[in-house]
């Protein structure tokens, strides 16, 4: 990644960081808590979180007693993660601005290196995986949480379906190749990448992540703040168009919830664990 690319990426994630922290991180923490059961995390575990965002994986790991180092390319995300840790009085989280393509750590530093919907966003995912393996101790574990196929991510299919219904000619996300958040959607391809990065005893489980959506506005805010790609996709919509998208979303979510309470949207997720 060139210096200019780094600055552009930082700026893009800084732009959505506040919304990401408000809407995406609270939904993601519950899945992280479940996934952490697949690795050895406890008191004194040296735990690295790569592309940590505002702490959906780091916070639960620290609650379990791990000594967490959280890295992210976005200074704004790192500030928000630090604030979350401070609010919970979690003192064993160190947050650092860092490019996951080139981790600034010595070889064999961490017991567990992990990333939740993070390394799967990297332009060079394989390089990111190799860096995670490099800094993991022999016998340590690498944990990757990543989206399955985009067609099985209902937060996205609901959003895109409503947008296309409201705005004739709206193309949506190009799917060939899949957008970066879904580049690890093929479990067997992910397995091969992890093996190539230097891991053994690889296990990939595909699980359902249930996401409680309170309203059409909630889903809109979550999606457009979850990734700079989504924010750019709808940047030119008018207020009237956004209102129509949310009207259609409201109908779809009410149908799912039975007319009252939150709507539960399901998303397929891969939990991959390998040993160095």
Secondary structure by P-SEA (a helix, b strand, c coil): ccaaaaaaaaaaaaaaaaaaaacccccaaaaaaaaacccccccccbbbbccccccaaaaaaaaaccbbbbbbccaaaaaaaaaaaaaaccccbbbbbcccccccccccccccccccccccccccaaaaaaaaaaaccccbbbbbbbbccccccaaaaaaaaaaaaaccccccccccccccccccccaaaaaaaaaaacccbbbbbbbbbbbbbccaaaaaaaaaaccaaaaaacccccaaaaaaaaaaaaaaaaaaaccccbbbbbbbbbbbbbcc
